[in-house]
């Protein structure tokens, strides 16, 4: 199963964080389950066949440490990423000693958290993300691409844009969204920058760059990747 189809349980009593994180995980292609207290979170972690749990520590009913202890005590090996405002070294050590796979402190950067979730998935499940279309293959883990078996030379930024598009097939992104998601937020660029990079991707992957079938323009809206 690819990472994008895995099921994540978010256990968080702060409704704004729970809602925002769930929306972003869903947007990334995950199936998301929710719990707002430790007892409900423990039950869902044991019963739902979740592939990963994002677990707050300061929870009603059972705190996150107690949830972790119960999970591991009952033999569950589900990966757990702790998300907590408790950032002292001893708090992190306790969480990791109880069986957490990673520990992220609040306030957190969304992209960092998503990257840590993917890293835990790879370590635990040994997943390799490969997207194929036409005669092209994009290995998202190794960060390489081939076409008809031959390597495709890509700059680091070309690969970032390529990876973002192929992991969100069928979704239309405005130029501004691509600048913020495929580039960093402090990148100084313009919508024309995206146009130039899209032209380069078409030259490298399209059978006919002037009549693209994979990296298509949504007139007046932006661009999207169409996977056959």
N, C-alpha and C positions, 0 to 999 in steps of 0.2 A: 504494500500500500504506500502511495506517495505521501510525503509529509502534509501536502495541502489537503488531504482527505482525512487526516487524523482527528480524533475527538479530544478536546481539551476541556477539563473541568476547572472553572474559576471559582475559588472559595474566598469571598471578600465581602465584608459587611458594609463598606462604604459604597452606597448605591451609585454615586457618580463615577467612581473608579471601576466598579463592576460593569456598569453600562458601557462606559467608554472603551474599556479593554475588550469586552465581549464584541462590540461593534467592529473594532479593528481586527480582532482575530477572525471574525466571520468574513470580513473583507479580504483577509489574506487566504481564505479558502478553508479554514478549519470549521469543524462542527463544534459548537460551544454549548456546554452545560453550565449551570450556575447554582451556587449555594451561598446563603448569607450568614450562616452560623456553622460552627465546627461540627456539631452533631449531624446536621444535614450533609455537610461536606464529606464527612467520613462515610456516611451511608452511601452517597452517590459514588464516591471513589471506589467503594467495595462492590457496588452493584451495577455500575453503568458501563464497565469495560472501557473506562477512559484511558487514553494513551498517554496522557500527561496531566498533572494537576498543578495549577498555579495557586499557591496557598498563602493567604495572609496569616500573620501570627496572632494579632490582637483581635480575636473573634469571641462572640458570645457562645454560651453553652460549653464548648470545648475550645481551648485556644489551639493555635497552630502546632505548638510543640506536642500537645496531647494527641492531636490528629495524626501527626507523624509517628508518634510512638505506637499508637493503635494500629496504624496501617502496617508498619513493619512487624509489629508483634503478631499480626494475623497472617503474615507471610506475603503481603502485597508488595510487589516490586515495581509498581507504577512509578514512573519518574515524577519527581516533585521539584518545582521551582518555587522557593519561598520568596514572597514579596512582602517586605515589612519596613516600618519606620524604625525598628530596633536595629541600629547600625553598628553597635559596639562589637568589638572583635569577639568577645565571649558569647554574644548572641549568635553570631555567625557560626562559631565553632560548635555551639550546642545544636544548632539546626543541622549542620552537616554531619555531626556525630549521630544524630537521630535518624539520618538516612536521606536528607535532602540532597538533590543532585546539583543544585545551584542556589545562590542566595542573592537577591537583588534588593537594594535598599530604596526606600521612598525618600524624596521624589525621584522617579525614575524616567529615563528617556525611553519612549515607546519603541524606537528602532533598536535600541540596545536590548530591551526585553525580548523583542521578537527574534533577534539574532541569538540570544541565549537559549530561547525555547528550541529553535532549530538545531542548535549545537547539541543540546541534551538529547533531542530526538535522534540525531546522527550517532551519538555515542551509544545510546541504549539500543537502538534498533539496527544500527549499521546501514542506514538508508543512504542511497546515492541518488540524487535528483538528476534525472536525465529527461530532457524534453526533445522529441523528434518531430520534424515537419518536413515534408518533401524529402530531399536527399540530405537534409541537415540534421545534426545532432548537437544539442547544447548540454554539456555536463556542468550543472550548477555547483556541484561540490568541488570539482577540480578547476572550475572557472576556465574551461576551454570549449571551443566549438569546432566542428568539422563539417565539411560539405563533400559528399560523395567520397567519404573516407579521408579526405585531405584536410589538414589543419587550416582554419580560417584565422588570419591575423587580425586581432582586435586590440584596440587600446583599452585601458582599464575603464574609461568612461563609456566607450561603446559597449563593453560587456555589461556594465551596470544597467544601461538602458535596455539592452537585449534581455537580460535576466528579468528585469521588472516586467517587461511586456509579455514574455513567454510564460511567466508564472501567473498571469492574469488574462488568460485567453477570453476573447469576446467582450472585454471591458474597454470602453472608450475613455481615454484620459485626455484632458485638456493639456495644452503645452505647459501651462503654469503648474499643473499637477505633476507632470513628468519632471519639470525642473526641481520641484521640491522633494519628489520621491526617489527619482533615479540619480539626482545630484544631491549635494548637501544643501541644507537650508541657507547657508551663507554663501552659496555659489553665486557669482556675479555673471548672469547670463541673460538672454532674452529669448522670446519665443522663436526667433530666427535660429538660435542655437539648436533647438530641438529639431527644426526642419532640416538643418544640415546633417545632424546625426542620423535622422531617419533616412535621409538620402544615402548615407554611407551604408547603413544596414541593408537597404534594398539592393545596393550594388553588390554586396557580399553574399546575399542569401536568396534573392528573388530570381526565378528563371528569366523573367522579363522585368527589369527594374522600372520601366515606364508604364507597366500594367501590373502593379503589385497584387499578389493574391494572399500574402501573409501579413505584411506590415501595411495596413490600409489606412487611408485618410477618411475620417468621418467629417464631411464638409461642415464647416462652421463650428465644429466641436473639438476636434483634435485627431488622435490616432488610436488604433487598436490593433491587436494581434489576432488574426484569425487562424485557428488551428484546424486542419482538415479533419 
